[in-house]
Amino acid sequence: MWMTSLREPALKRMSKWRFETVLLWIACFVVACVFIWTSADNGVPALRQDWDMPRSYAAEPGYFRGMYEPWLPVGLGAPQPYPTMFLLGFAGRLLAPLIPSPWILLLLFLAAIAALTLISSARLLSSLKVPAAITFAGATFALLNPWVYTKLVAGHFIMVAAYGATIGIVAEFLRPQPRARVLIPLTIVAMMQLQWMLLVGGAVFAYFLLRRRWIGAVTLFLVALPSILGIIAYHDQLLGTPYLLSWQRNQSVAPSQAIVLGGYFARYADHMLGIARIPVVVFVLMAAAGLVLGFKHRLVRWSAAAMTLALVVAMGAKGPLAPLYLFVVRTIPESGVFRELYDLLAFAAIGYLILYGFCASRVRQLSLVALPAAIALLASWVAYPPAAFWVNAATIPRLHIAPARGRFALFPAFQPLTFRGKGSGADPNAQVRFHGPTALNGYLPGFPIDVALARYALYGDPRMLGALGVSMIYDRPYFESDPLALGQTIAHAAGWRAALNHPVESAHISATPLASLADHLALASVANDPSRTAVFVADVPTDLANRFGLSRPVAIAPIPLQRTTVDADEGWVDARLAFVTDPDLGQAFGGAYTQTARRPLTLPPGQRVLAFIRGALVAEGSRWRIGTTQGYRWIDLPGNVSAVRCLGSCAIALVGNVDPHVPRNGPPMNLSGLRSRRLAPWLIRVEIPRGKREPLLRINEAYSPYWVAITPSGARPPHVRIDTALNGYLDPPTGTTYVVQVMALAQLAIELFAAFWCVALAAYLVRQYGRAVRASTTRGPPFHIVLHRIMTTHIKSRASRGLIRTENFRGLSQRSENGEPRRSAVGAVPGNDRGV
């Protein structure tokens, strides 16, 4: 009783604090449950934008493996330039046997995102001295705002996790001494999204360097190194990704929508904002009040500046910096990493949260407004749950893939797909597969895959599919290609809608094996038919030009990418966008394509150009004219022609000094299949029997200069690109040959080293933290000081109630807690104890 009576005010304050904290976390738990259930009550998501979770582990056991493999068995094989999620992939691969189903995995993902965002938001607001009730409202806004809703529907849950981690990083930097053991894991989570790796990861890395906290800097560098290496290695390929002004105008967010964190081009949050718009405006107004009230604070000014910059850049072509943004799109293709401008509104949401905290810490009565706004946000998710946008994967008929080697093709072939009029997203049957046959279908347009699929869909011609290793064709009448979505990404042609869903028949066809030998070498001036096994004239290595009958190396230059529009009736467009609707245009070089004579195309005069003409190509300001070419053909431009127009439809792919007498494709070639085995996506073993001394080894895998053939003797056959798409090796020796994608191997080795480093660092930090906790709990003051505290407290308690006289205990009360006499200002022992 005497201890309680002494500390009653402090205990009351502590009880009140604990009571408010318990209520806060109970309320946050309810919000997390609503977030999880409204996002998962429709089962495993399918057919909504980028969602690609497997319906079962038995069907897709390689889900986590696809997060860390730098070379993926999709299409003809494709690099993963930035494997930013490799740590999650390693962890998931180890823990997957403990997770019963992908739906449970989805629940775990959502729970982790909710916990990370709510805890980080609560920590940030508590650092700003915000009361618990208003902290709950702010945390609810952080998790349930329209940006999170939209990104969750789009399948970008890793981006939402990076957003929550960023809030935690900001909260940690509000401490007097940010802790590396907290910053490192939060930054690693944020770096799983490439855009966050560049912005947030780069900022934290710079902080570690400036503060000379080398362990943190080294850890972040190792985690980012596989992606840095891949971006450098595949830089040219990444720059070739379609990136158009018309798309970016569509991606730009209207100012009125950007302010309330809406405006995504797919308009997922429109119905939700019908309820949530006013609550979001309330939080925005509170953030504006926080800017006014705390403008003298440096954090407020920096937060407001970052928030404003994010809003303005997200507005893109619809905002105040529209001319500058359009100039950047035209001249800096690297800016395509931020081509979804809506992503940047995450930083505006974080800015709102910080400024809201400054407002709430100064005006405590705002809970009367903030709490109803938070409840309205909760109601908007219940009324319009995100899960309503996608199709339950369990309701889609299961496709039974025959256990054969090679590849298979899926029809309808072009994504996004709809299921009986529902959904619109990635093909659930075209996911990454590491065992058995793999799907040829890809999500993005490209040669020769789209050309082969379109030729079969339109003409029923399976030869190109067979040349690419396809042995099985599957028709799925319950799916349809979404014409509304594809209409924004492909160049239109007559009957293009019917071409997307042209009915086909399932069939088995003859397929070219993974490894085979060709009986002779052939040159081609176009090389757009993978069944011919020819070498494009400009792909011949300089030191082997004489062997191919060339007197000098062939120089070519691509036509600059057309980044203005996707509509060929308006002007010249990226030719690759027309391959789906007109497969005869297919080739590996891209170029420009149009169906209108209104826009001229500038070309270097006096050169040869590779052109496909239906109608006529006429010179601008000259009488020069050339008619239909019946396919691609090299033609000479007069010296006075520097711009051309098209009457009909025309594609111009290259400029170069190619001999026009070289055939467009090589002659038919005899191929003899070889025994081969894919040991890993990036490693193939080929057995060439004795006596097979053919000039060319063909590997039916997407070309990359980093594929290297190695023999046990150390021989390195020269590597060439064949059919502008596949790998070939000249004069392969007999015996065992290993074909290795060395860049993927290097990336995977760095990933493994980085994973071991992170595990070792985590173990070290846990051990150090455990030692600190044990030291703080076991180490205490000496026994005589503890006894002194107890006796002093007892005497004060009895003296306050008049039970004893303090004069008899002056000697005890005049000593400090460490046992030394208390000194006055002049060094004398005071006459009495002022605390009694």
C-alpha positions in Angstrom: 0.0 0.0 0.0 2.8 2.4 0.9 4.4 2.0 -2.6 1.0 2.5 -4.3 0.2 5.6 -2.3 3.6 7.1 -3.2 3.3 6.5 -7.0 -0.4 6.8 -7.5 -0.3 9.7 -10.0 2.3 8.0 -12.1 0.4 4.7 -12.1 -2.7 6.5 -13.2 -0.9 8.0 -16.1 0.7 4.7 -17.0 -2.7 2.9 -16.8 -4.3 5.5 -19.0 -1.5 5.2 -21.5 -1.7 1.5 -21.6 -5.5 1.6 -21.9 -5.3 4.0 -24.9 -2.5 1.9 -26.5 -4.5 -1.3 -26.1 -7.6 0.4 -27.7 -5.4 1.7 -30.5 -4.0 -1.7 -31.4 -7.4 -3.4 -31.1 -8.8 -0.8 -33.5 -5.9 -1.3 -35.9 -6.4 -5.1 -35.7 -10.0 -4.6 -36.8 -8.8 -2.4 -39.7 -6.3 -5.1 -40.7 -9.0 -7.8 -40.6 -11.2 -5.7 -42.9 -8.3 -5.1 -45.3 -7.4 -8.8 -45.4 -10.9 -10.1 -45.8 -12.1 -7.6 -48.4 -9.0 -8.5 -50.4 -9.1 -12.3 -50.0 -12.8 -13.3 -49.8 -12.9 -14.2 -53.5 -10.1 -16.8 -53.3 -6.8 -16.7 -55.2 -6.9 -13.7 -57.6 -6.9 -14.3 -61.4 -7.5 -12.3 -64.5 -6.9 -8.9 -63.1 -4.0 -7.0 -64.5 -0.7 -8.3 -63.0 -2.0 -10.9 -60.6 -0.3 -14.2 -61.4 -0.6 -16.3 -58.2 -0.8 -20.1 -58.8 -4.1 -21.8 -58.1 -2.2 -24.6 -56.4 1.4 -25.5 -55.6 0.9 -28.8 -57.4 0.2 -27.0 -60.6 2.9 -24.3 -60.3 5.6 -25.4 -57.8 8.0 -22.8 -59.1 6.1 -19.7 -58.0 8.8 -18.6 -55.5 11.6 -19.8 -57.8 10.5 -17.3 -60.4 11.4 -14.5 -58.0 15.1 -15.2 -57.9 16.0 -17.0 -61.2 17.7 -14.4 -63.4 16.8 -16.3 -66.6 13.1 -17.4 -66.8 11.7 -20.3 -68.8 8.9 -18.2 -70.4 8.4 -17.7 -74.1 11.7 -18.6 -75.7 13.4 -17.9 -72.4 13.8 -14.4 -71.1 16.2 -12.5 -68.8 14.9 -11.1 -65.5 17.1 -8.0 -65.5 16.2 -6.8 -62.0 15.4 -9.8 -59.7 14.6 -7.4 -56.8 12.5 -10.0 -54.9 15.2 -12.7 -54.7 15.3 -12.7 -50.9 11.5 -13.2 -50.7 11.9 -16.0 -53.3 14.5 -17.8 -51.2 12.5 -17.5 -48.0 9.3 -18.5 -49.8 11.0 -21.6 -51.4 12.1 -22.7 -47.9 8.8 -22.0 -46.2 6.4 -23.1 -48.9 6.0 -26.7 -47.5 4.6 -25.1 -44.4 1.9 -23.1 -46.2 -1.0 -25.3 -47.1 -2.3 -23.4 -50.2 -1.8 -20.3 -52.2 -4.9 -18.8 -50.6 -3.2 -19.0 -47.2 -0.2 -17.5 -48.8 -2.3 -14.6 -50.0 -3.7 -14.1 -46.5 -0.1 -14.1 -45.1 1.0 -11.5 -47.7 -2.0 -9.3 -46.9 -1.5 -9.6 -43.2 2.2 -8.7 -43.5 1.3 -5.6 -45.6 -1.4 -4.5 -43.1 0.9 -5.0 -40.1 3.8 -3.2 -41.7 1.8 -0.2 -42.8 -0.2 0.1 -39.6 2.7 -0.3 -37.3 4.9 2.1 -39.3 2.2 4.7 -39.5 1.5 4.4 -35.7 5.2 4.8 -35.0 5.5 7.8 -37.3 2.5 9.6 -35.7 3.6 8.7 -32.1 7.0 10.3 -32.9 5.0 13.5 -33.7 3.2 13.3 -30.3 -0.2 12.5 -31.8 -2.9 11.1 -29.4 -3.9 7.5 -29.8 -7.4 8.2 -31.3 -6.0 10.4 -34.0 -3.1 8.0 -34.5 -5.7 5.3 -35.3 -7.4 7.6 -37.9 -4.1 8.4 -39.6 -3.0 4.7 -39.7 -6.4 3.8 -41.2 -5.8 6.5 -43.9 -2.4 5.1 -44.6 -3.7 1.6 -45.2 -7.1 2.2 -46.7 -6.5 5.2 -49.0 -7.4 5.0 -52.7 -3.8 4.5 -53.8 -3.5 1.3 -51.8 -6.9 0.2 -53.0 -5.9 0.7 -56.7 -2.5 -0.9 -56.4 -3.9 -3.9 -54.6 -6.5 -4.4 -57.4 -3.8 -4.2 -60.0 -1.8 -6.9 -58.3 1.0 -4.7 -57.2 1.1 -5.9 -53.6 5.0 -5.7 -53.5 4.6 -2.0 -54.3 2.2 -1.6 -51.4 4.6 -3.4 -49.1 7.4 -1.0 -50.2 5.1 1.9 -49.5 4.5 0.6 -45.9 8.2 0.1 -45.4 8.9 3.6 -46.6 6.6 4.9 -43.9 8.6 2.9 -41.4 11.8 4.4 -42.7 10.5 7.9 -42.3 9.4 7.0 -38.7 12.9 5.7 -37.9 14.6 8.9 -39.2 12.4 10.9 -36.8 14.4 9.3 -33.9 17.4 11.2 -32.6 19.6 8.2 -33.6 18.1 6.1 -36.4 18.9 2.4 -35.8 20.6 0.5 -38.5 19.0 -2.8 -37.4 15.6 -1.2 -38.2 16.6 0.7 -41.3 18.2 -2.2 -43.1 15.3 -4.7 -43.1 12.8 -1.9 -43.9 14.9 -0.7 -46.8 15.4 -4.2 -48.1 11.6 -4.6 -48.2 11.2 -1.3 -50.0 13.9 -2.3 -52.6 11.8 -5.3 -53.7 10.1 -2.7 -56.0 12.5 -1.3 -58.6 11.2 2.3 -58.4 11.6 2.2 -54.6 15.1 0.7 -55.0 16.2 3.7 -57.0 14.6 6.4 -54.8 14.3 5.1 -51.2 17.1 2.5 -51.4 19.4 5.1 -52.9 18.6 7.7 -50.2 19.2 5.3 -47.3 22.4 4.0 -48.9 23.6 7.6 -49.2 22.8 8.1 -45.5 24.8 5.1 -44.5 27.7 6.2 -46.6 27.7 9.8 -45.2 27.5 8.5 -41.6 30.1 5.8 -42.3 27.9 3.0 -41.2 29.6 0.5 -43.5 27.6 -2.6 -42.6 24.3 -1.0 -43.7 25.9 0.4 -46.9 27.4 -2.9 -47.9 24.2 -4.8 -47.2 22.1 -2.5 -49.4 24.7 -2.6 -52.1 24.8 -6.4 -52.1 21.0 -6.6 -52.3 20.9 -4.2 -55.2 23.9 -5.6 -57.0 22.1 -8.4 -59.0 19.6 -5.7 -60.4 22.4 -3.2 -61.1 24.3 -5.9 -63.0 21.2 -6.9 -65.0 20.2 -3.4 -65.9 23.7 -2.7 -67.2 23.9 -6.0 -69.1 20.4 -5.6 -70.7 20.4 -1.9 -71.0 19.7 -1.8 -74.7 17.0 -4.4 -74.4 15.3 -2.4 -71.7 15.4 0.8 -73.7 13.6 -1.1 -76.5 10.5 -1.6 -74.4 7.6 0.3 -76.0 7.2 3.7 -74.3 4.8 6.1 -76.1 3.6 9.6 -75.6 0.0 8.4 -76.1 0.4 5.9 -73.3 1.9 8.5 -71.0 -0.9 10.9 -71.7 -3.2 8.1 -70.6 -1.1 7.4 -67.6 -1.0 11.0 -66.5 -3.3 11.8 -63.5 -5.7 14.7 -63.6 -4.9 17.3 -60.9 -8.4 16.9 -59.3 -7.9 13.2 -59.0 -4.3 13.3 -58.0 -5.1 15.3 -54.9 -7.4 12.6 -53.6 -5.0 9.8 -54.7 -7.3 8.6 -57.5 -7.1 8.9 -61.3 -5.5 5.6 -62.2 -6.1 4.9 -65.9 -8.0 1.7 -65.2 -10.3 3.7 -62.8 -10.4 0.9 -60.2 -11.1 3.2 -57.3 -14.0 5.2 -58.9 -16.8 3.5 -57.0 -14.8 3.4 -53.8 -14.2 7.1 -54.0 -17.9 7.6 -54.2 -17.9 7.0 -50.4 -14.3 7.8 -49.6 -13.8 11.1 -51.5 -15.0 13.4 -48.7 -13.0 11.5 -46.0 -9.9 11.7 -48.2 -10.5 15.4 -48.6 -10.8 15.8 -44.8 -7.3 14.2 -44.4 -5.9 16.4 -47.2 -7.3 19.5 -45.5 -5.8 18.4 -42.2 -2.5 18.0 -44.0 -2.8 21.5 -45.4 -3.4 22.8 -41.9 -0.4 20.9 -40.6 1.7 22.6 -43.3 0.5 26.0 -42.1 0.9 25.2 -38.4 4.3 23.6 -38.6 5.9 25.5 -41.5 8.8 26.6 -39.4 9.7 23.0 -38.9 12.3 21.6 -41.3 10.5 18.2 -41.6 7.3 19.9 -42.6 9.0 21.9 -45.3 10.8 18.9 -46.7 7.6 16.7 -46.6 5.6 19.4 -48.3 8.2 19.7 -51.0 8.4 16.0 -51.7 4.6 15.7 -51.6 4.2 18.5 -54.1 6.9 17.1 -56.4 5.2 13.7 -56.4 1.8 15.2 -57.2 3.2 17.4 -60.0 5.2 14.6 -61.7 2.2 12.2 -61.4 0.1 14.7 -63.3 2.5 14.3 -66.2 1.0 15.5 -69.4 -2.0 16.9 -67.5 -0.1 19.0 -65.0 1.8 22.3 -64.9 5.0 20.7 -66.2 3.4 19.0 -69.2 5.8 20.4 -71.9 8.8 19.4 -69.8 7.4 15.9 -69.1 6.6 15.3 -72.8 10.2 16.4 -73.7 11.6 13.9 -71.2 9.5 11.0 -72.6 10.7 11.8 -76.1 14.4 12.3 -75.3 15.1 10.2 -72.2 13.9 6.6 -72.7 15.4 5.7 -69.3 12.5 7.6 -67.7 10.3 4.7 -68.7 11.1 3.0 -65.4 8.5 5.4 -64.0 6.1 5.1 -66.9 3.2 4.4 -64.5 3.0 7.8 -63.1 0.3 6.9 -60.6 2.9 5.0 -58.6 4.4 8.3 -57.4 1.3 9.2 -55.5 2.5 6.8 -52.8 4.9 9.5 -51.8 2.1 12.1 -51.8 0.2 9.8 -49.4 3.2 9.6 -47.1 3.5 13.4 -47.2 -0.2 13.7 -46.3 0.4 11.4 -43.3 3.3 13.5 -42.0 1.6 16.8 -42.3 -1.6 15.3 -40.8 0.5 14.3 -37.8 1.8 17.8 -37.3 -1.8 19.1 -37.4 -3.1 16.5 -35.0 -0.3 17.0 -32.5 -1.2 20.7 -32.2 -5.0 20.5 -32.4 -6.1 17.6 -30.3 -9.8 18.0 -30.9 -9.4 16.9 -34.5 -10.4 13.4 -33.5 -14.0 14.5 -33.8 -13.4 14.9 -37.6 -10.6 12.3 -38.2 -12.3 9.3 -36.6 -15.5 9.6 -38.7 -13.4 10.0 -41.8 -11.4 6.9 -41.0 -14.7 4.9 -40.4 -16.0 6.1 -43.8 -12.8 4.8 -45.4 -13.4 1.5 -43.7 -17.0 1.5 -45.0 -15.8 2.2 -48.6 -13.7 -1.0 -48.6 -16.6 -3.0 -47.2 -19.1 -1.6 -49.7 -16.7 -2.1 -52.7 -14.1 -4.8 -51.8 -11.0 -5.1 -54.0 -11.7 -8.8 -54.4 -14.8 -8.1 -56.5 -12.5 -7.0 -59.4 -10.9 -10.4 -60.0 -12.0 -13.9 -60.8 -11.5 -16.7 -58.3 -8.8 -19.0 -59.8 -10.6 -22.0 -58.6 -13.6 -21.3 -60.9 -11.5 -21.4 -64.1 -11.3 -24.8 -65.7 -8.0 -26.6 -65.1 -5.9 -27.0 -68.2 -4.1 -30.4 -68.2 -0.7 -30.0 -69.9 0.6 -33.2 -71.5 3.9 -34.3 -69.8 6.1 -33.7 -72.8 9.3 -31.8 -73.3 9.5 -28.5 -75.2 6.9 -25.8 -75.3 3.2 -25.3 -75.8 1.1 -22.5 -77.2 -2.2 -21.2 -75.7 -5.1 -19.7 -77.6 -6.6 -17.1 -77.3 -3.0 -16.1 -77.5 -2.8 -12.4 -76.6 -3.2 -10.9 -73.1 -5.0 -9.6 -71.1 -7.7 -12.2 -71.1 -11.3 -12.3 -69.9 -13.1 -15.4 -68.6 -16.7 -15.5 -69.9 -16.8 -11.8 -69.8 -15.3 -11.4 -66.4 -12.0 -10.0 -65.3 -9.1 -8.7 -67.5 -5.6 -9.7 -66.8 -2.6 -12.0 -67.2 -3.1 -15.5 -68.6 -3.3 -17.9 -65.6 -2.0 -20.8 -67.7 1.1 -18.9 -69.0 2.8 -18.7 -65.6 6.5 -19.6 -65.1 7.0 -23.3 -65.2 10.3 -24.9 -64.3 9.4 -28.6 -65.0 7.9 -30.0 -68.1 6.9 -28.0 -71.1 6.7 -24.2 -70.9 4.3 -21.7 -72.4 5.4 -19.8 -75.5 2.9 -17.0 -74.8 4.3 -13.7 -73.4 2.7 -10.7 -71.8 4.5 -8.1 -73.9 4.6 -7.9 -77.7 7.8 -9.2 -79.3 9.3 -11.1 -82.3 9.1 -14.0 -83.1 6.6 -15.1 -80.5 3.7 -12.9 -81.4 4.3 -13.4 -85.1 4.2 -17.2 -84.7 1.0 -17.1 -82.6 -0.7 -14.7 -85.0 0.1 -16.7 -88.0 -1.5 -19.7 -86.5 -4.5 -17.8 -85.3 -5.1 -16.0 -88.6 -3.9 -18.5 -91.2 -3.7 -21.8 -89.4 0.0 -22.0 -90.2 1.9 -23.9 -87.4 5.3 -24.0 -89.1 6.7 -21.1 -87.2 5.4 -22.4 -83.9 7.0 -25.8 -84.6 10.3 -24.0 -85.4 10.2 -22.4 -82.0 9.9 -25.7 -80.2 6.1 -25.9 -79.8 4.8 -29.4 -79.8 1.3 -28.8 -78.4 -1.4 -26.2 -79.1 -4.3 -25.7 -76.7 -7.5 -23.9 -77.4 -9.5 -22.5 -74.5 -12.9 -21.4 -75.7 -13.9 -20.0 -72.2 -11.2 -17.3 -72.6 -11.2 -14.2 -74.8 -8.6 -11.6 -75.5 -9.8 -8.2 -74.1 -10.1 -5.9 -77.1 -10.6 -2.8 -74.9 -7.2 -3.3 -73.2 -5.3 -4.5 -76.2 -6.7 -1.7 -78.3 -4.4 0.6 -76.3 -1.3 -1.4 -76.9 -1.4 -2.7 -80.5 -1.5 -0.9 -83.9 -5.0 -1.3 -85.3 -5.7 -2.9 -88.7 -8.8 -4.0 -90.6 -10.5 -6.9 -88.7 -8.1 -6.7 -85.7 -10.8 -7.4 -83.1 -11.8 -10.7 -84.9 -8.1 -11.6 -85.2 -7.7 -11.5 -81.5 -10.2 -14.3 -80.8 -10.0 -16.2 -84.0 -11.1 -19.8 -83.2 -8.4 -22.5 -83.5 -8.1 -26.2 -83.0 -6.0 -27.9 -80.3 -3.3 -30.0 -82.0 0.0 -31.8 -81.7 2.6 -30.5 -84.2 6.2 -31.4 -85.1 8.6 -29.4 -83.0 12.3 -28.5 -83.5 14.3 -29.8 -80.6 16.1 -27.7 -78.1 19.5 -28.6 -79.6 20.1 -29.6 -83.2 22.8 -29.5 -85.9 22.5 -27.7 -89.2 24.2 -29.1 -92.3 25.4 -25.8 -93.8 25.6 -22.1 -93.2 23.3 -19.6 -94.8 23.0 -15.8 -95.0 19.8 -13.8 -95.0 19.0 -10.1 -95.5 15.9 -10.2 -93.3 16.0 -13.5 -91.4 12.5 -13.4 -90.0 11.6 -17.0 -90.5 13.0 -19.2 -87.6 12.4 -22.4 -89.6 15.3 -21.5 -92.0 18.2 -21.3 -89.5 20.0 -18.5 -91.3 22.4 -15.8 -90.1 21.4 -12.2 -90.6 24.1 -10.4 -92.6 24.8 -7.8 -90.0 25.1 -10.4 -87.3 28.2 -12.0 -88.8 31.3 -11.5 -86.6 33.9 -9.3 -88.2 36.6 -12.0 -88.0 34.3 -14.5 -89.7 33.1 -12.3 -92.6 35.2 -14.1 -95.2 33.9 -17.5 -94.2 30.3 -16.2 -94.9 31.4 -14.8 -98.3 31.3 -11.2 -97.2 34.1 -8.9 -98.4 33.5 -6.5 -95.5 31.3 -6.3 -92.4 27.7 -5.1 -92.9 26.7 -1.9 -91.0 23.1 -1.2 -90.2 21.2 1.4 -88.2 17.7 1.0 -86.8 14.9 3.4 -87.5 14.5 5.5 -84.4 11.7 4.2 -82.2 8.4 6.0 -82.8 7.2 7.2 -79.4 4.3 9.4 -80.3 1.2 7.2 -80.8 -0.2 3.7 -81.2 -2.6 4.5 -83.9 -1.2 3.8 -87.4 -4.0 5.9 -88.9 -2.6 9.0 -87.3 1.1 8.7 -88.0 4.2 6.4 -87.9 4.1 4.0 -84.9 6.4 1.4 -83.5 6.2 -1.5 -86.0 6.3 -4.1 -83.3 2.8 -3.0 -82.2 1.4 -4.2 -85.6 2.8 -7.8 -85.5 -0.3 -9.1 -83.7 -2.8 -7.9 -86.3 -0.4 -8.3 -89.4 2.1 -11.1 -88.8 3.6 -10.7 -92.3 5.2 -7.5 -90.9 7.2 -9.5 -88.3 11.0 -9.0 -88.0 13.4 -8.4 -85.1 14.4 -4.8 -85.8 11.2 -2.9 -85.0 11.2 0.2 -87.1 8.3 2.4 -88.1 4.8 1.5 -89.5 1.9 3.6 -90.8 -1.3 3.5 -92.7 -1.6 7.2 -93.4 0.0 9.6 -95.9 -0.4 12.6 -93.7 2.8 12.2 -91.7 6.2 12.0 -93.5 9.1 9.9 -92.1 12.6 11.4 -92.2 15.3 9.1 -93.6 19.0 9.5 -94.5 19.3 10.2 -98.3 21.2 8.0 -100.6 21.0 4.9 -98.4 19.4 1.5 -98.6 16.3 0.8 -96.4 14.6 -2.4 -95.5 10.9 -1.7 -96.3 7.6 -3.6 -96.6 5.2 -1.7 -98.8 1.5 -2.4 -99.7 0.6 0.4 -102.0 3.3 2.9 -102.6 6.1 4.8 -100.9 6.6 8.3 -102.3 9.2 10.9 -101.7 8.4 14.2 -100.0 8.9 16.9 -102.6 10.1 14.6 -105.3 8.7 12.3 -108.0 10.4 9.2 -106.7 8.0 6.4 -106.0 8.2 2.6 -105.3 5.2 0.2 -105.3 4.3 -2.9 -103.5 7.3 -5.0 -102.4 5.6 -8.4 -101.7 7.3 -8.7 -98.3 10.5 -7.0 -96.9 13.0 -5.9 -99.5 16.1 -3.7 -99.5 15.5 -0.6 -101.7 17.8 2.3 -102.6 16.8 5.9 -101.7 17.9 8.6 -104.2 20.3 11.2 -102.9 17.6 13.9 -103.0 15.1 12.0 -100.9 15.2 12.7 -97.2 11.5 12.1 -96.2 8.9 9.7 -97.5 5.1 9.3 -97.2 3.1 6.1 -97.5 0.1 5.5 -99.7 -1.4 2.4 -98.2 0.5 0.6 -95.4 4.2 0.7 -95.1 6.9 -0.6 -92.6 10.5 0.6 -92.7 12.8 -1.3 -90.4 16.5 -0.6 -91.1 19.0 1.6 -92.9 22.2 -0.1 -94.0 24.6 -1.1 -96.8 23.2 -4.6 -97.2 23.7 -6.2 -100.6 20.1 -6.4 -102.1 21.0 -9.7 -103.8 21.3 -11.6 -100.4 18.1 -13.6 -100.1 15.5 -12.5 -97.5 15.7 -15.9 -95.8 18.1 -18.8 -96.3 17.1 -22.0 -98.1 15.4 -24.8 -96.2 17.9 -26.6 -94.0 18.2 -30.1 -92.7 18.3 -30.2 -88.9 19.3 -33.3 -86.9 18.2 -33.4 -83.3 20.6 -33.9 -80.4 20.3 -35.3 -76.9 20.1 -32.4 -74.6 19.0 -31.7 -71.0 18.1 -28.4 -69.4 19.9 -28.6 -66.0 18.7 -25.1 -65.0 17.0 -22.3 -66.9 20.5 -20.9 -67.6 22.4 -24.2 -68.2 21.9 -26.7 -71.0 23.9 -29.9 -71.6 24.2 -31.1 -75.2 25.6 -34.4 -76.4 27.1 -34.3 -79.9 27.9 -37.9 -81.0 31.1 -38.8 -82.7 31.1 -38.4 -86.4 28.6 -35.4 -86.4 30.9 -32.7 -87.7 28.3 -30.1 -88.8 29.1 -26.4 -89.2 26.4 -25.0 -86.9 24.9 -26.0 -83.5 21.4 -24.5 -83.0 20.0 -23.8 -79.5 16.3 -23.1 -79.6 16.5 -20.5 -76.8 16.2 -16.7 -77.0 19.4 -15.1 -78.2 21.6 -13.3 -75.7 25.3 -12.5 -76.1 25.8 -14.0 -72.6 25.0 -17.5 -73.8 28.4 -19.3 -73.9 29.2 -22.8 -75.1 31.9 -24.5 -73.1 33.4 -28.0 -73.7 35.3 -30.1 -71.2 38.5 -29.4 -73.2 37.9 -25.7 -72.8 37.0 -25.0 -76.4 34.7 -22.0 -77.0 32.8 -22.2 -80.3 32.1 -18.8 -81.9 28.6 -17.6 -81.0 26.3 -16.1 -83.6 22.6 -15.0 -83.7 20.5 -17.1 -86.1 17.2 -16.1 -87.5 17.6 -12.8 -85.5 16.1 -14.6 -82.5 18.0 -17.8 -81.5 21.5 -19.0 -80.5 24.0 -20.6 -82.9 27.6 -21.9 -82.4 30.0 -22.5 -85.3 32.0 -25.8 -85.7 30.9 -27.4 -82.4 33.2 -30.2 -81.2 31.8 -33.7 -80.6 31.2 -34.8 -77.1 29.5 -33.0 -74.2 29.0 -29.3 -74.5 27.5 -27.1 -71.8 25.7 -23.9 -72.9 25.7 -21.4 -70.0 24.0 -18.0 -69.6 27.0 -16.5 -67.8 25.2 -13.3 -66.8 22.4 -15.2 -65.2 24.9 -17.4 -63.4 26.7 -14.3 -62.1 23.5 -12.7 -60.9 22.4 -15.9 -59.1 25.8 -16.3 -57.4 25.6 -12.7 -56.1 22.0 -13.4 -54.9 23.1 -16.4 -52.9 26.0 -14.4 -51.4 23.7 -11.5 -50.5 21.2 -13.9 -49.0 23.9 -15.6 -46.8 25.2 -12.1 -45.8 21.7 -11.0 -44.8 21.2 -14.2 -42.7 24.5 -13.8 -41.0 23.8 -10.1 -40.3 20.4 -10.9 -38.9 21.9 -13.6 -36.6 24.5 -11.1 -35.5 22.0 -8.4 -34.7 19.7 -10.7 -32.9 22.6 -12.0 -30.8 23.8 -8.4 -30.0 20.2 -7.4 -29.1 19.8 -10.5 -26.9 23.0 -9.6 -25.0 21.8 -6.1 -24.5 18.5 -7.2 -23.2 20.1 -9.8 -20.8 22.5 -7.2 -19.5 19.7 -4.7 -18.9 17.7 -7.2 -17.0 20.4 -8.9 -14.9 22.6 -5.9 -14.2 21.2 -3.6 -11.5 22.4 -1.4 -8.6 24.3 -2.9 -5.7 22.3 -4.4 -2.8 23.0 -1.6 -0.3 21.6 1.0 -2.7 18.5 -1.0 -3.3 18.1 -1.4 0.5 18.6 2.4 0.9 15.9 3.1 -1.7 13.4 0.8 0.1 14.1 2.3 3.6 13.9 5.9 2.3 10.6 5.3 0.5 9.2 3.6 3.6 10.3 6.5 5.9 8.9 9.1 3.6 5.6 7.3 3.4 5.2 7.0 7.2 6.4 10.6 7.8 3.8 11.9 5.4 1.1 10.2 7.5 2.6 11.6 10.7 3.6 8.2 12.1 7.2 9.0 12.7 9.5 12.0 13.2 12.1 12.6 10.5 14.7 14.2 12.9 15.7 10.7 14.0 16.5 9.6 10.5 18.4 12.6 9.1 21.5 10.6 8.5 19.7 8.2 6.3 17.7 10.8 4.4 20.8 13.0 3.8 22.4 10.4 1.7 21.9 10.1 -2.1 21.0 6.9 -3.8 24.6 6.0 -4.4 25.3 6.2 -0.7 27.3 9.5 -0.8 26.3 12.5 1.4 24.2 15.1 -0.4 26.0 18.4 -0.8 24.5 21.8 -0.8 25.5 24.6 -3.2 28.5 25.5 -0.9 29.5 21.9 -0.2 27.8 21.5 3.2 25.3 18.7 4.1 21.8 20.2 4.2 20.0 20.3 7.5 16.9 18.4 6.5 15.5 16.4 3.7 13.3 18.7 1.5 11.5 15.7 0.0 9.8 14.9 3.3 
